[in-house]
Amino acid sequence: MIVDFQHHYTPKKMVEAKGGGSGIGTFFKDGRPGHTYHPLLYDLDSHIVMMDKAGIDISVLTCGEGYDSDLETCQGINQEMKQVVDAYGGRFMCLGSAPATGGPEAMKEVARCADEYGFPGIAIVSELQGLALDDAAFDPFWAECQRRGLYVFVHPINHAITWERMDTDDLHRCVGREFSLIVACIKLICSGVLDRYPDLMVQFGHLAGGVGWYVGRFRSYLEDKEFWGTADHPIHGRKPEHDFMHYIENRLMFDTGGWSGPIDTARYAVQWIERGLMDIPAERMVFATDYPQAVRTDQEIVDYVAGVKALGADGAKILSTQNAARLIPGLV
């Protein structure tokens, strides 16, 4: 069984509201490109056709409109997601939406996602409401997800960096999103969130922005604080219970989405995974396509799946039900 752990869906009315009902429309915020809208986002019958061609059994859907939104919007998305699950006979699973810092009413929606809708997890972004994921405002959310057995999927934020040099060339999306994931991953580890919530499962999209490629640099600053003169600093001197790699190798899951676009799809996708394998064990990776946002044609996904299989034992682990079951217990 192959499960696609990053698969996008947006209800038709939301796509049309952002100008993507009949073609491709990119929503800009303060002059920066954000989410791109197009009809394939809601054409789930076409998704099934692609999945059948590529050999994907189940796709885990998330809705970008609910990653960082108000409670009413999230509730409407969750209701629609439940309808999708019921309509497609097990081909789709859906992650819930809830404002993670929204207080008791938001936590009731988190509970509803688990108890009433049967969703396996909640999707958020790498920074919400202007807050980093290590902010104490998230503690009730982490606690509720752990209590309900929901995993948390961290997708990159659409507009992560306001540095003025990021004002051209779609740099917010091609660079900023990955940087935001790296920062979120480091903060989640160093803040002790994973220590305080030992049963919390977190999946980072895009191999956490390629965090594994920089492990040598990160470990120096994060673990040898005496050398760098930050050991006694109240903010920069904080340390979790274990070394950095313990959390990479034992606590977090990373999906293989994040390579983008139709340019030499399979080769870049496989290279993306191979680089990640330098410091992230294959056992901590789950398969993801980012369809139909980053890639939109069936053949691209067919080639991608074939490329992962060609990785041999590591590819088999990434595609395995065993890895998928770390996030969704009971998958067979």
Secondary structure as GFF3:
##gff-version 3
##sequence-region A 1 332
A	DSSP	beta_strand	3	8	.	.	.	ID=ss1
A	DSSP	alpha_helix	12	17	.	.	.	ID=ss2
A	DSSP	beta_strand	25	29	.	.	.	ID=ss3
A	DSSP	beta_strand	32	37	.	.	.	ID=ss4
A	DSSP	three_ten_helix	39	41	.	.	.	ID=ss5
A	DSSP	alpha_helix	44	54	.	.	.	ID=ss6
A	DSSP	beta_strand	58	62	.	.	.	ID=ss7
A	DSSP	three_ten_helix	64	66	.	.	.	ID=ss8
A	DSSP	alpha_helix	71	87	.	.	.	ID=ss9
A	DSSP	beta_strand	92	94	.	.	.	ID=ss10
A	DSSP	alpha_helix	104	115	.	.	.	ID=ss11
A	DSSP	beta_strand	121	125	.	.	.	ID=ss12
A	DSSP	beta_strand	127	128	.	.	.	ID=ss13
A	DSSP	beta_strand	131	132	.	.	.	ID=ss14
A	DSSP	three_ten_helix	136	138	.	.	.	ID=ss15
A	DSSP	alpha_helix	139	148	.	.	.	ID=ss16
A	DSSP	beta_strand	151	155	.	.	.	ID=ss17
A	DSSP	three_ten_helix	164	166	.	.	.	ID=ss18
A	DSSP	alpha_helix	171	171	.	.	.	ID=ss19
A	DSSP	pi_helix	172	176	.	.	.	ID=ss20
A	DSSP	alpha_helix	177	190	.	.	.	ID=ss21
A	DSSP	alpha_helix	193	196	.	.	.	ID=ss22
A	DSSP	beta_strand	202	204	.	.	.	ID=ss23
A	DSSP	alpha_helix	206	210	.	.	.	ID=ss24
A	DSSP	three_ten_helix	211	214	.	.	.	ID=ss25
A	DSSP	alpha_helix	215	223	.	.	.	ID=ss26
A	DSSP	alpha_helix	225	228	.	.	.	ID=ss27
A	DSSP	alpha_helix	244	250	.	.	.	ID=ss28
A	DSSP	beta_strand	252	255	.	.	.	ID=ss29
A	DSSP	alpha_helix	265	276	.	.	.	ID=ss30
A	DSSP	three_ten_helix	282	284	.	.	.	ID=ss31
A	DSSP	beta_strand	285	286	.	.	.	ID=ss32
A	DSSP	alpha_helix	298	309	.	.	.	ID=ss33
A	DSSP	alpha_helix	313	318	.	.	.	ID=ss34
A	DSSP	alpha_helix	321	327	.	.	.	ID=ss35
###
